[in-house]
Amino acid sequence: MKVKIINRSKHDLPKYETKASAGVDLRANIEEPFTLQSLERTLIKTGLFLEIPEKYEAQVRPRSGLAIKHGITVLNSPGTIDADYRGEVGVILVNLSNEPFVIEDGDRIAQMVFSKVKQAEFILTEELTETDRGEGGFGSTGKK
Ligand SMILES: O=c1ccn([C@H]2C[C@H](O)[C@@H](COP(=O)(O)OP(=O)(O)OP(=O)(O)O)O2)c(=O)[nH]1
């Protein structure tokens, strides 16, 4: 699958670590270091612009290392990059730790995974077929 990319960042093109990597790291492209306070959220720009083929999307996901070490995650994870989006890819980070976290230019702040999507054709109806589960959900199974 080929994706056109404009790189207006100061950094190299995103690169997969290995042939088997699912995600490619996204780097912060910022003028100066930004301090994300505890429980604060912010939009960090990447300087990247994509043209994703129709029927595909990109998902912006957290990096587990940042999450476990610093409580930094992607607030809207997985962020959705639509195939028809031509704007700059942004990453919404939130600091779920008790400490401020400094984001420097070029830091790998998230990862991007490409995925196939299907659009549903909605068939309006008044009834749905019956199942054993029925309307049970949200922990309804396995109750004593
Ligand atoms: O983490 C993200 C999420 C979204 N976007 C961009 C690409 C996406 O195609 C567009 C719209 O995203 P989304 O559909 O999640 O936003 P919305 O809140 O529904 O707003 P819109 O009315 O613009 O669709 O914003 C990003 O750059 N990063």
Ligand as a Chemical Component Dictionary entry (heavy atoms), coordinates in Angstrom:
data_LIG
# 
_chem_comp.id                   LIG 
_chem_comp.type                 NON-POLYMER 
_chem_comp.pdbx_formal_charge   0 
_chem_comp.three_letter_code    LIG 
# 
loop_
_chem_comp_atom.comp_id 
_chem_comp_atom.atom_id 
_chem_comp_atom.alt_atom_id 
_chem_comp_atom.type_symbol 
_chem_comp_atom.charge 
_chem_comp_atom.model_Cartn_x 
_chem_comp_atom.model_Cartn_y 
_chem_comp_atom.model_Cartn_z 
_chem_comp_atom.pdbx_ordinal 
LIG O1  O1  O 0 -5.413  12.187 16.291 1  
LIG C1  C1  C 0 -5.842  12.769 15.270 2  
LIG C2  C2  C 0 -7.188  12.726 14.909 3  
LIG C3  C3  C 0 -7.597  13.411 13.763 4  
LIG N1  N1  N 0 -6.698  14.099 13.011 5  
LIG C4  C4  C 0 -7.124  14.763 11.769 6  
LIG C5  C5  C 0 -7.249  13.748 10.638 7  
LIG C6  C6  C 0 -8.712  13.449 10.592 8  
LIG O2  O2  O 0 -9.097  13.023 9.299  9  
LIG C7  C7  C 0 -9.304  14.776 11.004 10 
LIG C8  C8  C 0 -10.653 14.666 11.636 11 
LIG O3  O3  O 0 -10.567 13.806 12.736 12 
LIG P1  P1  P 0 -11.880 13.298 13.483 13 
LIG O4  O4  O 0 -12.848 12.761 12.491 14 
LIG O5  O5  O 0 -11.462 12.455 14.624 15 
LIG O6  O6  O 0 -12.378 14.691 14.050 16 
LIG P2  P2  P 0 -13.788 15.223 14.431 17 
LIG O7  O7  O 0 -13.715 15.685 15.824 18 
LIG O8  O8  O 0 -14.875 14.236 14.106 19 
LIG O9  O9  O 0 -13.859 16.501 13.514 20 
LIG P3  P3  P 0 -14.221 16.663 11.969 21 
LIG O10 O10 O 0 -15.524 17.375 12.012 22 
LIG O11 O11 O 0 -13.113 17.517 11.421 23 
LIG O12 O12 O 0 -14.286 15.307 11.321 24 
LIG O13 O13 O 0 -8.393  15.336 11.944 25 
LIG C9  C9  C 0 -5.353  14.122 13.356 26 
LIG O14 O14 O 0 -4.513  14.719 12.682 27 
LIG N2  N2  N 0 -4.967  13.461 14.494 28 
# 
loop_
_chem_comp_bond.comp_id 
_chem_comp_bond.atom_id_1 
_chem_comp_bond.atom_id_2 
_chem_comp_bond.value_order 
_chem_comp_bond.pdbx_ordinal 
LIG O1 C1  DOUB 1  
LIG C1 C2  SING 2  
LIG C1 N2  SING 3  
LIG C2 C3  DOUB 4  
LIG C3 N1  SING 5  
LIG N1 C4  SING 6  
LIG N1 C9  SING 7  
LIG C4 C5  SING 8  
LIG C4 O13 SING 9  
LIG C5 C6  SING 10 
LIG C6 O2  SING 11 
LIG C6 C7  SING 12 
LIG C7 C8  SING 13 
LIG C7 O13 SING 14 
LIG C8 O3  SING 15 
LIG O3 P1  SING 16 
LIG P1 O4  DOUB 17 
LIG P1 O5  SING 18 
LIG P1 O6  SING 19 
LIG O6 P2  SING 20 
LIG P2 O7  DOUB 21 
LIG P2 O8  SING 22 
LIG P2 O9  SING 23 
LIG O9 P3  SING 24 
LIG P3 O10 DOUB 25 
LIG P3 O11 SING 26 
LIG P3 O12 SING 27 
LIG C9 O14 DOUB 28 
LIG C9 N2  SING 29 
# 
